[in-house]
Amino acid sequence: MSEKKHQAIDPALVRELAAILSDTGLSEIEVEHGELRLRIARTLMAAPALHTQVMHTPAVAAASAAPSAPSQGATAADPAKHPGMVPSPMVGTAYLSPEPGKPAFVKVGDTVTEGQTIMVVEAMKTFNPIPAPRAGKVIALLVADSQPVEFGEPLAIIE
């Protein structure tokens, strides 16, 4: 087995990647450059704090925890608190139509039946239908077409 030279992890690069996660709302980012492979992942906790993990492969992972300040309190307008909120069941990319150029599955104002597909979330090249959990009227679509989404992120509100 050949020995690989391990490159030192640049703390500035780690901070820059963590800032990109924070700015874009992504849950993880992975960068490869030569022998260096760096994965930064953010884990959403039950409390509104965020934690950043750093993994360096093939070498042992270096960890950096950088909790961010909690949001300025939950407001009544918070879509995550709405009883008709439809959460994303996975991390992936939300698509509002079955394919480019086709009409959207639903629009704001549409009435849907329980189980009707309201959008799809693509994860690992698999398109997963997101069914309406209840019958009702779509009062909000909270994501744009082709938008990355997190597990539990509000996708739509059905009343």
TINULUM-73684 format. One record per atom (N, C-alpha, C): residue in one letter; atom name; x, y, z. Coordinates in Angstrom, 1 decimal. Layout:
<nodes>
["A","CA",[X,Y,Z]];
...
</nodes>
This chain:
<nodes>
["M","N",[0.9,-1.2,0.0]];
["M","CA",[0.0,0.0,0.0]];
["M","C",[0.9,1.2,0.0]];
["S","N",[0.6,2.2,-0.9]];
["S","CA",[1.5,3.4,-0.9]];
["S","C",[1.1,4.4,0.2]];
["E","N",[2.1,5.1,0.6]];
["E","CA",[1.8,6.1,1.6]];
["E","C",[1.4,7.4,0.9]];
["K","N",[0.5,8.1,1.5]];
["K","CA",[0.1,9.4,0.9]];
["K","C",[0.6,10.5,1.8]];
["K","N",[1.0,11.6,1.2]];
["K","CA",[1.4,12.8,2.0]];
["K","C",[0.1,13.5,2.4]];
["H","N",[0.0,13.8,3.6]];
["H","CA",[-1.2,14.6,4.1]];
["H","C",[-0.9,16.0,4.2]];
["Q","N",[-1.8,16.8,3.5]];
["Q","CA",[-1.6,18.3,3.5]];
["Q","C",[-2.3,18.8,4.8]];
["A","N",[-1.7,19.9,5.3]];
["A","CA",[-2.3,20.6,6.4]];
["A","C",[-3.6,21.3,6.0]];
["I","N",[-4.6,21.3,6.9]];
["I","CA",[-5.8,22.0,6.6]];
["I","C",[-5.6,23.4,6.9]];
["D","N",[-6.0,24.2,5.9]];
["D","CA",[-5.9,25.7,6.0]];
["D","C",[-7.1,26.2,6.7]];
["P","N",[-6.9,26.7,8.0]];
["P","CA",[-8.1,27.2,8.7]];
["P","C",[-8.9,28.3,8.0]];
["A","N",[-8.2,29.1,7.2]];
["A","CA",[-8.9,30.2,6.5]];
["A","C",[-9.9,29.6,5.5]];
["L","N",[-9.4,28.5,4.8]];
["L","CA",[-10.3,27.8,3.9]];
["L","C",[-11.5,27.2,4.6]];
["V","N",[-11.3,26.6,5.8]];
["V","CA",[-12.4,26.1,6.5]];
["V","C",[-13.4,27.2,6.9]];
["R","N",[-12.9,28.3,7.4]];
["R","CA",[-13.8,29.5,7.7]];
["R","C",[-14.5,30.0,6.5]];
["E","N",[-13.9,30.0,5.3]];
["E","CA",[-14.5,30.5,4.1]];
["E","C",[-15.6,29.6,3.7]];
["L","N",[-15.4,28.2,3.7]];
["L","CA",[-16.4,27.3,3.4]];
["L","C",[-17.6,27.3,4.3]];
["A","N",[-17.3,27.5,5.6]];
["A","CA",[-18.3,27.6,6.6]];
["A","C",[-19.2,28.8,6.4]];
["A","N",[-18.5,29.9,6.0]];
["A","CA",[-19.3,31.2,5.6]];
["A","C",[-20.2,31.0,4.4]];
["I","N",[-19.7,30.2,3.4]];
["I","CA",[-20.5,29.9,2.3]];
["I","C",[-21.7,29.1,2.7]];
["L","N",[-21.6,28.1,3.6]];
["L","CA",[-22.7,27.4,4.1]];
["L","C",[-23.7,28.3,4.7]];
["S","N",[-23.2,29.2,5.5]];
["S","CA",[-24.1,30.1,6.3]];
["S","C",[-24.8,31.0,5.3]];
["D","N",[-24.1,31.6,4.3]];
["D","CA",[-24.6,32.6,3.4]];
["D","C",[-25.7,31.9,2.4]];
["T","N",[-25.4,30.7,2.0]];
["T","CA",[-26.3,30.1,1.0]];
["T","C",[-27.4,29.2,1.6]];
["G","N",[-27.3,28.9,2.9]];
["G","CA",[-28.3,28.0,3.6]];
["G","C",[-28.1,26.5,3.2]];
["L","N",[-27.0,26.2,2.6]];
["L","CA",[-26.7,24.8,2.3]];
["L","C",[-26.4,24.0,3.6]];
["S","N",[-26.6,22.7,3.5]];
["S","CA",[-26.3,21.9,4.7]];
["S","C",[-24.8,21.4,4.7]];
["E","N",[-24.3,21.2,3.5]];
["E","CA",[-22.9,20.7,3.4]];
["E","C",[-22.2,21.2,2.1]];
["I","N",[-20.9,21.2,2.1]];
["I","CA",[-20.1,21.5,0.9]];
["I","C",[-18.9,20.6,1.0]];
["E","N",[-18.5,20.1,-0.2]];
["E","CA",[-17.3,19.2,-0.3]];
["E","C",[-16.4,19.8,-1.3]];
["V","N",[-15.1,19.8,-1.0]];
["V","CA",[-14.1,20.4,-2.0]];
["V","C",[-13.0,19.3,-2.1]];
["E","N",[-12.6,19.1,-3.3]];
["E","CA",[-11.4,18.2,-3.5]];
["E","C",[-10.4,19.0,-4.3]];
["H","N",[-9.1,18.8,-3.9]];
["H","CA",[-8.0,19.5,-4.6]];
["H","C",[-6.8,18.6,-4.4]];
["G","N",[-6.4,17.9,-5.5]];
["G","CA",[-5.3,16.9,-5.4]];
["G","C",[-5.7,15.8,-4.4]];
["E","N",[-4.8,15.6,-3.4]];
["E","CA",[-5.0,14.6,-2.4]];
["E","C",[-6.0,15.1,-1.3]];
["L","N",[-6.2,16.4,-1.2]];
["L","CA",[-7.0,17.0,-0.2]];
["L","C",[-8.5,16.9,-0.5]];
["R","N",[-9.3,16.3,0.4]];
["R","CA",[-10.7,16.3,0.3]];
["R","C",[-11.3,16.8,1.6]];
["L","N",[-12.0,17.9,1.5]];
["L","CA",[-12.5,18.6,2.7]];
["L","C",[-14.1,18.7,2.6]];
["R","N",[-14.7,18.2,3.6]];
["R","CA",[-16.2,18.3,3.6]];
["R","C",[-16.6,19.0,4.9]];
["I","N",[-17.4,20.1,4.7]];
["I","CA",[-17.9,20.9,5.8]];
["I","C",[-19.4,20.6,5.8]];
["A","N",[-20.0,20.2,7.0]];
["A","CA",[-21.4,20.0,7.1]];
["A","C",[-22.0,20.7,8.3]];
["R","N",[-23.2,21.2,8.1]];
["R","CA",[-23.9,21.9,9.1]];
["R","C",[-25.0,21.0,9.6]];
["T","N",[-25.1,20.8,10.9]];
["T","CA",[-26.2,19.9,11.4]];
["T","C",[-27.2,20.8,12.1]];
["L","N",[-28.5,20.7,11.7]];
["L","CA",[-29.5,21.5,12.3]];
["L","C",[-30.0,20.8,13.6]];
["M","N",[-30.0,21.5,14.7]];
["M","CA",[-30.4,20.9,16.0]];
["M","C",[-31.8,21.3,16.3]];
["A","N",[-32.4,20.7,17.3]];
["A","CA",[-33.8,21.0,17.7]];
["A","C",[-33.8,22.5,18.1]];
["A","N",[-32.8,22.9,18.8]];
["A","CA",[-32.7,24.3,19.2]];
["A","C",[-32.2,25.1,18.0]];
["P","N",[-32.4,26.4,18.0]];
["P","CA",[-32.0,27.1,16.8]];
["P","C",[-30.5,27.4,16.6]];
["A","N",[-29.7,26.6,17.2]];
["A","CA",[-28.2,26.8,17.1]];
["A","C",[-27.7,25.9,15.9]];
["L","N",[-26.7,26.4,15.2]];
["L","CA",[-26.1,25.6,14.1]];
["L","C",[-24.7,25.2,14.5]];
["H","N",[-24.3,24.0,14.1]];
["H","CA",[-22.9,23.5,14.4]];
["H","C",[-22.3,23.2,13.1]];
["T","N",[-21.0,23.4,13.0]];
["T","CA",[-20.2,23.1,11.8]];
["T","C",[-19.3,22.0,12.1]];
["Q","N",[-19.3,21.0,11.2]];
["Q","CA",[-18.3,19.9,11.4]];
["Q","C",[-17.4,20.0,10.2]];
["V","N",[-16.1,19.6,10.4]];
["V","CA",[-15.2,19.6,9.3]];
["V","C",[-14.6,18.1,9.3]];
["M","N",[-14.6,17.5,8.1]];
["M","CA",[-14.0,16.2,7.9]];
["M","C",[-13.0,16.3,6.8]];
["H","N",[-11.8,15.7,7.1]];
["H","CA",[-10.7,15.7,6.1]];
["H","C",[-10.4,14.3,5.8]];
["T","N",[-10.6,13.8,4.6]];
["T","CA",[-10.3,12.5,4.3]];
["T","C",[-9.1,12.5,3.3]];
["P","N",[-8.3,11.5,3.2]];
["P","CA",[-8.3,10.3,4.0]];
["P","C",[-7.7,10.4,5.4]];
["A","N",[-7.2,11.6,5.8]];
["A","CA",[-6.7,11.8,7.1]];
["A","C",[-7.8,11.9,8.1]];
["V","N",[-7.4,11.9,9.4]];
["V","CA",[-8.3,12.1,10.5]];
["V","C",[-9.0,13.4,10.4]];
["A","N",[-10.3,13.5,10.8]];
["A","CA",[-11.0,14.7,10.7]];
["A","C",[-10.6,15.7,11.8]];
["A","N",[-10.6,17.0,11.4]];
["A","CA",[-10.4,18.1,12.3]];
["A","C",[-11.8,18.7,12.6]];
["A","N",[-12.1,19.0,13.8]];
["A","CA",[-13.4,19.5,14.1]];
["A","C",[-13.4,20.9,14.5]];
["S","N",[-14.4,21.7,14.1]];
["S","CA",[-14.5,23.1,14.4]];
["S","C",[-16.0,23.3,14.7]];
["A","N",[-16.3,23.7,15.9]];
["A","CA",[-17.7,24.0,16.3]];
["A","C",[-17.9,25.5,16.3]];
["A","N",[-18.7,26.0,15.5]];
["A","CA",[-18.9,27.5,15.5]];
["A","C",[-20.4,27.8,15.6]];
["P","N",[-21.0,27.7,16.7]];
["P","CA",[-22.5,28.0,16.8]];
["P","C",[-22.8,29.4,16.4]];
["S","N",[-23.8,29.6,15.7]];
["S","CA",[-24.2,30.9,15.3]];
["S","C",[-25.3,31.4,16.3]];
["A","N",[-25.5,32.7,16.3]];
["A","CA",[-26.4,33.3,17.2]];
["A","C",[-27.8,32.8,16.8]];
["P","N",[-28.7,32.5,17.7]];
["P","CA",[-30.1,32.2,17.4]];
["P","C",[-30.8,33.3,16.7]];
["S","N",[-31.8,32.9,15.9]];
["S","CA",[-32.5,33.9,15.2]];
["S","C",[-33.3,34.8,16.2]];
["Q","N",[-33.8,35.9,15.7]];
["Q","CA",[-34.3,36.9,16.6]];
["Q","C",[-35.7,36.5,17.1]];
["G","N",[-35.8,35.3,17.6]];
["G","CA",[-37.1,34.8,18.2]];
["G","C",[-38.1,34.4,17.1]];
["A","N",[-38.9,33.4,17.4]];
["A","CA",[-39.8,32.9,16.4]];
["A","C",[-41.0,33.8,16.4]];
["T","N",[-41.5,34.2,15.2]];
["T","CA",[-42.6,35.1,15.1]];
["T","C",[-43.8,34.3,14.7]];
["A","N",[-45.0,34.9,14.8]];
["A","CA",[-46.2,34.2,14.4]];
["A","C",[-46.2,34.0,12.9]];
["A","N",[-45.4,34.8,12.1]];
["A","CA",[-45.3,34.7,10.7]];
["A","C",[-44.4,33.6,10.3]];
["D","N",[-43.7,32.9,11.2]];
["D","CA",[-42.8,31.9,10.9]];
["D","C",[-43.5,30.7,10.2]];
["P","N",[-43.1,30.4,8.9]];
["P","CA",[-43.8,29.4,8.2]];
["P","C",[-43.6,28.0,8.8]];
["A","N",[-42.5,27.8,9.5]];
["A","CA",[-42.3,26.5,10.2]];
["A","C",[-43.3,26.2,11.3]];
["K","N",[-43.9,27.3,11.9]];
["K","CA",[-44.9,27.2,12.9]];
["K","C",[-46.3,27.0,12.4]];
["H","N",[-46.5,27.2,11.1]];
["H","CA",[-47.9,27.1,10.6]];
["H","C",[-48.4,25.7,10.6]];
["P","N",[-49.6,25.4,11.1]];
["P","CA",[-50.1,24.0,11.1]];
["P","C",[-50.2,23.4,9.8]];
["G","N",[-50.3,24.1,8.7]];
["G","CA",[-50.4,23.5,7.4]];
["G","C",[-49.1,23.5,6.6]];
["M","N",[-48.0,23.6,7.3]];
["M","CA",[-46.7,23.6,6.7]];
["M","C",[-46.3,22.2,6.2]];
["V","N",[-45.8,22.1,5.0]];
["V","CA",[-45.4,20.9,4.4]];
["V","C",[-43.8,20.9,4.5]];
["P","N",[-43.2,20.1,5.3]];
["P","CA",[-41.7,20.1,5.4]];
["P","C",[-41.1,19.2,4.4]];
["S","N",[-39.8,19.5,4.1]];
["S","CA",[-39.1,18.7,3.2]];
["S","C",[-38.6,17.4,4.0]];
["P","N",[-38.9,16.2,3.4]];
["P","CA",[-38.5,15.0,4.1]];
["P","C",[-37.0,14.6,3.9]];
["M","N",[-36.3,15.5,3.2]];
["M","CA",[-34.9,15.2,2.9]];
["M","C",[-34.1,16.4,2.4]];
["V","N",[-32.8,16.3,2.4]];
["V","CA",[-32.0,17.3,1.8]];
["V","C",[-31.9,17.0,0.3]];
["G","N",[-32.1,18.0,-0.5]];
["G","CA",[-32.0,17.8,-2.0]];
["G","C",[-32.3,19.1,-2.7]];
["T","N",[-32.9,19.0,-3.9]];
["T","CA",[-33.2,20.1,-4.7]];
["T","C",[-34.7,20.0,-5.1]];
["A","N",[-35.5,21.1,-4.8]];
["A","CA",[-36.9,21.1,-5.0]];
["A","C",[-37.2,21.5,-6.4]];
["Y","N",[-38.1,20.8,-7.1]];
["Y","CA",[-38.6,21.2,-8.4]];
["Y","C",[-40.1,21.3,-8.4]];
["L","N",[-40.6,22.4,-8.9]];
["L","CA",[-42.0,22.6,-8.9]];
["L","C",[-42.8,22.0,-10.0]];
["S","N",[-42.1,21.5,-11.1]];
["S","CA",[-42.7,20.9,-12.2]];
["S","C",[-42.1,19.6,-12.5]];
["P","N",[-42.8,18.7,-13.2]];
["P","CA",[-42.2,17.4,-13.5]];
["P","C",[-41.0,17.4,-14.4]];
["E","N",[-40.8,18.4,-15.2]];
["E","CA",[-39.7,18.5,-16.0]];
["E","C",[-39.6,19.9,-16.6]];
["P","N",[-38.4,20.4,-17.0]];
["P","CA",[-38.4,21.8,-17.5]];
["P","C",[-39.3,22.1,-18.6]];
["G","N",[-40.0,23.2,-18.6]];
["G","CA",[-40.9,23.6,-19.6]];
["G","C",[-42.3,23.1,-19.4]];
["K","N",[-42.5,22.2,-18.4]];
["K","CA",[-43.9,21.7,-18.1]];
["K","C",[-44.5,22.6,-17.1]];
["P","N",[-45.9,22.6,-17.0]];
["P","CA",[-46.5,23.3,-15.9]];
["P","C",[-46.2,22.8,-14.5]];
["A","N",[-46.2,23.7,-13.6]];
["A","CA",[-46.0,23.3,-12.2]];
["A","C",[-47.0,22.3,-11.7]];
["F","N",[-46.6,21.5,-10.7]];
["F","CA",[-47.6,20.5,-10.1]];
["F","C",[-48.7,21.3,-9.5]];
["V","N",[-48.4,22.4,-8.8]];
["V","CA",[-49.5,23.2,-8.2]];
["V","C",[-49.0,24.7,-8.2]];
["K","N",[-50.0,25.5,-8.1]];
["K","CA",[-49.8,27.0,-7.9]];
["K","C",[-50.4,27.5,-6.7]];
["V","N",[-50.0,28.6,-6.2]];
["V","CA",[-50.7,29.2,-5.0]];
["V","C",[-52.1,29.5,-5.4]];
["G","N",[-53.0,29.1,-4.6]];
["G","CA",[-54.5,29.2,-4.8]];
["G","C",[-55.1,27.9,-5.3]];
["D","N",[-54.3,27.0,-5.7]];
["D","CA",[-54.9,25.7,-6.2]];
["D","C",[-55.4,24.9,-5.0]];
["T","N",[-56.5,24.1,-5.2]];
["T","CA",[-57.0,23.2,-4.2]];
["T","C",[-56.4,21.8,-4.5]];
["V","N",[-55.9,21.2,-3.5]];
["V","CA",[-55.2,19.9,-3.7]];
["V","C",[-56.0,18.8,-2.8]];
["T","N",[-55.8,17.6,-3.2]];
["T","CA",[-56.3,16.5,-2.4]];
["T","C",[-55.2,15.8,-1.6]];
["E","N",[-55.5,15.2,-0.6]];
["E","CA",[-54.5,14.5,0.2]];
["E","C",[-53.8,13.5,-0.7]];
["G","N",[-52.4,13.5,-0.6]];
["G","CA",[-51.6,12.6,-1.4]];
["G","C",[-51.3,13.1,-2.8]];
["Q","N",[-51.9,14.2,-3.2]];
["Q","CA",[-51.5,14.8,-4.5]];
["Q","C",[-50.1,15.3,-4.5]];
["T","N",[-49.3,15.0,-5.6]];
["T","CA",[-47.9,15.5,-5.6]];
["T","C",[-48.0,17.0,-5.8]];
["I","N",[-47.3,17.7,-4.9]];
["I","CA",[-47.2,19.2,-5.0]];
["I","C",[-45.9,19.7,-5.5]];
["M","N",[-44.8,18.8,-5.5]];
["M","CA",[-43.5,19.1,-6.0]];
["M","C",[-42.7,17.9,-5.9]];
["V","N",[-41.5,17.9,-6.4]];
["V","CA",[-40.5,16.8,-6.2]];
["V","C",[-39.3,17.3,-5.6]];
["V","N",[-38.6,16.5,-4.8]];
["V","CA",[-37.3,16.8,-4.3]];
["V","C",[-36.3,15.8,-4.8]];
["E","N",[-35.3,16.2,-5.5]];
["E","CA",[-34.3,15.3,-6.1]];
["E","C",[-33.2,15.2,-5.1]];
["A","N",[-32.8,13.9,-4.8]];
["A","CA",[-31.7,13.6,-3.9]];
["A","C",[-31.0,12.4,-4.5]];
["M","N",[-29.7,12.6,-4.7]];
["M","CA",[-28.9,11.5,-5.3]];
["M","C",[-29.5,11.0,-6.6]];
["K","N",[-29.9,11.9,-7.5]];
["K","CA",[-30.4,11.6,-8.8]];
["K","C",[-31.7,10.8,-8.8]];
["T","N",[-32.4,10.8,-7.6]];
["T","CA",[-33.8,10.2,-7.5]];
["T","C",[-34.8,11.3,-7.2]];
["F","N",[-35.8,11.4,-8.0]];
["F","CA",[-36.9,12.4,-7.8]];
["F","C",[-38.0,11.8,-6.9]];
["N","N",[-38.1,12.4,-5.8]];
["N","CA",[-39.0,12.0,-4.7]];
["N","C",[-40.3,12.9,-4.7]];
["P","N",[-41.4,12.3,-5.0]];
["P","CA",[-42.6,13.1,-5.0]];
["P","C",[-42.9,13.6,-3.6]];
["I","N",[-43.4,14.8,-3.4]];
["I","CA",[-43.8,15.4,-2.1]];
["I","C",[-45.3,15.5,-2.2]];
["P","N",[-46.0,14.6,-1.4]];
["P","CA",[-47.5,14.6,-1.5]];
["P","C",[-48.1,15.6,-0.5]];
["A","N",[-49.2,16.1,-0.8]];
["A","CA",[-50.0,17.0,0.1]];
["A","C",[-50.4,16.1,1.3]];
["P","N",[-50.0,16.5,2.5]];
["P","CA",[-50.4,15.7,3.7]];
["P","C",[-51.9,15.8,4.0]];
["R","N",[-52.6,16.8,3.4]];
["R","CA",[-54.0,17.0,3.7]];
["R","C",[-54.6,17.6,2.5]];
["A","N",[-55.9,17.5,2.4]];
["A","CA",[-56.6,18.3,1.3]];
["A","C",[-56.8,19.7,1.7]];
["G","N",[-56.8,20.6,0.8]];
["G","CA",[-56.9,22.0,1.1]];
["G","C",[-56.4,22.9,0.0]];
["K","N",[-56.3,24.2,0.4]];
["K","CA",[-55.9,25.2,-0.6]];
["K","C",[-54.4,25.5,-0.4]];
["V","N",[-53.6,25.6,-1.5]];
["V","CA",[-52.2,26.0,-1.4]];
["V","C",[-52.2,27.5,-1.2]];
["I","N",[-51.7,27.9,0.0]];
["I","CA",[-51.7,29.4,0.3]];
["I","C",[-50.3,29.9,0.1]];
["A","N",[-49.3,29.1,0.0]];
["A","CA",[-47.9,29.6,-0.2]];
["A","C",[-47.0,28.4,-0.7]];
["L","N",[-46.2,28.8,-1.6]];
["L","CA",[-45.1,27.9,-2.0]];
["L","C",[-43.8,28.6,-1.5]];
["L","N",[-43.1,28.0,-0.6]];
["L","CA",[-42.0,28.7,0.1]];
["L","C",[-40.6,28.4,-0.5]];
["V","N",[-40.6,27.7,-1.7]];
["V","CA",[-39.3,27.5,-2.3]];
["V","C",[-39.5,27.8,-3.8]];
["A","N",[-38.4,28.2,-4.4]];
["A","CA",[-38.3,28.4,-5.9]];
["A","C",[-38.0,27.1,-6.6]];
["D","N",[-38.3,27.1,-7.9]];
["D","CA",[-37.9,25.9,-8.7]];
["D","C",[-36.4,25.8,-8.7]];
["S","N",[-35.9,24.6,-8.5]];
["S","CA",[-34.4,24.2,-8.5]];
["S","C",[-33.7,24.8,-7.3]];
["Q","N",[-34.4,25.0,-6.3]];
["Q","CA",[-33.8,25.5,-5.0]];
["Q","C",[-33.3,24.4,-4.1]];
["P","N",[-32.1,24.5,-3.6]];
["P","CA",[-31.7,23.5,-2.6]];
["P","C",[-32.5,23.6,-1.4]];
["V","N",[-32.9,22.5,-0.8]];
["V","CA",[-33.7,22.4,0.5]];
["V","C",[-33.0,21.5,1.5]];
["E","N",[-33.3,21.8,2.7]];
["E","CA",[-32.8,21.1,3.9]];
["E","C",[-33.9,20.1,4.4]];
["F","N",[-33.5,19.1,5.2]];
["F","CA",[-34.5,18.3,5.8]];
["F","C",[-35.3,19.2,6.8]];
["G","N",[-36.6,19.0,6.7]];
["G","CA",[-37.5,19.8,7.6]];
["G","C",[-37.8,21.2,7.2]];
["E","N",[-37.2,21.7,6.1]];
["E","CA",[-37.4,23.0,5.7]];
["E","C",[-38.8,23.2,5.1]];
["P","N",[-39.5,24.3,5.5]];
["P","CA",[-40.9,24.5,5.0]];
["P","C",[-40.9,24.6,3.4]];
["L","N",[-41.7,23.8,2.7]];
["L","CA",[-41.8,23.8,1.3]];
["L","C",[-43.0,24.6,0.8]];
["A","N",[-44.1,24.3,1.5]];
["A","CA",[-45.4,24.9,1.1]];
["A","C",[-46.3,25.0,2.4]];
["I","N",[-47.4,25.7,2.2]];
["I","CA",[-48.4,25.8,3.3]];
["I","C",[-49.8,25.5,2.6]];
["I","N",[-50.5,24.5,3.2]];
["I","CA",[-51.8,24.1,2.7]];
["I","C",[-52.8,24.3,3.8]];
["E","N",[-53.8,25.1,3.6]];
["E","CA",[-54.9,25.3,4.5]];
["E","C",[-56.2,24.6,4.1]];
</nodes>
